[in-house]
Amino acid sequence: MIKNYDLFIAHLKRTGRLKLLPLVLHELRSEEARAKRLSSKTETAAENPSLISGWRTLENGMLTDRSGKSALIDIYKKITA
Amino acid sequence: MESIIKKIEAEISAWSPQGGSEEVGIVRATGDGIAEVDGLSNAVMSEMVLFDPTFDRTLAEALKDPSPVYGLVLNLEEDGVRAVILGDASKIYEGMLVRRLNRLLSIPVGEPLVGRVVNPLGEPVDGKGSSGATEMRPIEREAYGVIDRAPVNVPLHTGVKAIDAMIPIGRGQRELIIGDRGTGKTSIAIDTIINQKNEPASTRPVCIYVAIGQKESKTAKLVAELEERGAMEYTIIVTAPASAPAALQFLAPFAGATIGEYFMEQGRDALVIYDDLSKQAVAYRQMSLLLRRPPGREAYPGDIFYLHSRLLERAAKLSKERGGGSLTALPIIETQEGDVSAYIPTNVISITDGQIYLEANLFNKGQRPAINVGISVSRVGSSAQTKAMKKVAGKIKLELAQFRELEAFMQFSSDLDAETKKRIDAGRRMTEVLNQGRGVPLPFHMEAAVIFAATNGYLDAFSPEEVGAVEATLQEYFSREAPDVLAAIGESKEISGQLEKTLREKLDTFVARHGSETSSART
C-alpha cells in the first residue's frame, strides 16, 4: 500500500508517468474493496438453539463452521431433492 | 412419511462433524451468466463450485430456497477466478459466498438414465422423478489412445438406403451430417435411432440424442415420436434448450459423450448424436467473450478447434482387451447458404471420418434424403460394410456420377442417342429407388434386397416415374412372399450361391407379375 501520497505523486511526475494516476487510484480502490470483502466476518447461529448453535467465521478466504448450519442445510437439501 | 424419516435417519447417521476450515471465495461481480470471484486461489480448472447463499442469513431464509446453484471454474486469474453459472444467474449477488466442491464437473451415468430426458448436469427434466443413477463421471476426460482402440469393422445401419449403400457408417466412426436449415439433418439422425429397433437387442446400441440450443417444443415432439415408435426404451435425451444458459449448451455434448462412454466401457455399443455443434460453438464463443478471452476468426476463441476435436475424439471402437465396446458419433453442423468453407464447418469436416452433405436444392426438388452423393463420403465405413451391401451397392456411386454428368442434357431428351437416354433413365430410376420418406427406416435385409433388384436391372421394366410406387409394392411382395429370403440375408449378411439364386427367382416372378400389370396400365 502507498504510505506517502505526496511522495508517490512526485515520483510519478518525475518519471513522466502522471497519466497513470487514475489507473493507480482505480487499482487502489478495487484492492481496498477486495480487502473489505475478504475481511473477517462472524455469524452466530442462535436462532433455534435446540436445532443448531455455535458460530461460523470467514477469515482470509477460509470458512470455519462450528455451528453445523451448513451440514443441516446440506442434509435438508439432500432429503428434499 | 416413514420413508422421509428413514431418509433423515440415514443422512444423520452418515454425517460426521467435519472439523477444520474450507476455502471459500466471495463474488466480486456477476453478469451475463459469469461470476467474478475473489479468493479460491487453490481452485483448479473445470472445478465445480457452489454459490452458497446461507452466510449472514437465518436458517429459515436459507431453507426457503432449496435448489443450489453451481458454477464451473473456467478462468484462473491473479487474484481470483471466473466461473460460469450453471443455473439461475439471477440468484447470484455481490458478496455471496462461493464454496469449492473439490471435484471436477461430474454427472451421473448408468443404466437408469435409459429412457429419460436429462439436462447436461444429468438431472432429469421429464417430470418422472429422480433417475436413480449413482455412478458419477467427470464430464471432461482424455480420449482413448491408439493402443486401446480397434479398427472400425462393424456396421451401424441407419435404415436410410442412400447412406447404408453409399456412405456406410461403422460403429466407432464419427460421421458429420451437414447442411442448411430445413434440409433433413435431424430426420436422418432420428431415423437412425428408430432403425436400431430392427437390430437384435444384444447388439442394439444405446442411443444418446443431445439437443443443443433447440426449441423445447421441438425436443418434446421428438421425445413423443421416439416414445410412440418404441425407441425411447434404448434412448437417452440430453437437452440444453435455447433458453438454457450458454454454459449448459456448451457442456451438453460433453455430457452426451460421458454417458455414451459409460456404455462403451461396459463392452456395449452406443450412438451419440450432437444436434448441433454450430450452436454449441456459438454458445462457447459467447462464454469465451464474456470471460474476456481474446477473439479470433469470426470472433470464436482460439481453442474452438480443440473444443470439437477433443469431443469427437472420444468416439471410439475399443479393443477386445478393453471390452470391444464402441461409441459412434453423428455430429450435426448447420451451414449458411450451403457454405461448407466457413470456419466451424471446415473444422468439423477435418475432424470427422466423413460427411453426409444435404443440399437445399435437392430438397426442394423433392429428393429425400437430400444427400449430395458427389461430396458426401465415409472414410472408414466401407470396411465395416457387410458383404451383401458391398455386393449390391458397388455400382451405385458410379452410375449416379454418370447420371449427374448427363443430367443437364435431360431437357433435350428427344434429341439424345439411345445409349445416353438409357443411362439417364438408369440414373433416374436409381434416384427414385434411393428416395425415402422421413420416419420409415428400412431393416438391413430389405435395403439389400431392394438395392439388389435395382442394380441388377429388375426395375428396368418400369419407367422412372413408376419406380417409387413399384418399390413400395416390391417391399410388400418381399415381406409377404419371401420372408425366408430376407431372414437369410439378415443372418448371413451375404447374397451369394443358393440365396442369390432364390432371390433372383423371386424377382423374376415379381417382374413377370407386376411388369405386365404396369405396362398394360400404360397402354
Interface residues (C-beta under 8 A of the other chain):
Chain A: A33 R34 R37 L38 K41 E43 A45 E47 N48 L51 I52 R56 L58 G61 M62 L63 T64 D65 G68 K69 S70 A71 L72 I73 I75 Y76 K77 K78 I79 T80 A81
Chain B: I4 K7 I8 E11 I12 W15 P17 Q18 G20 S21 E22 E23 V24 G25 I26 R28 D38 G39 L40 S41 D52 T54 F55 D56 T58 L59 A60 A62 L63 P66 P68 D79 G95 L97 R99 S130
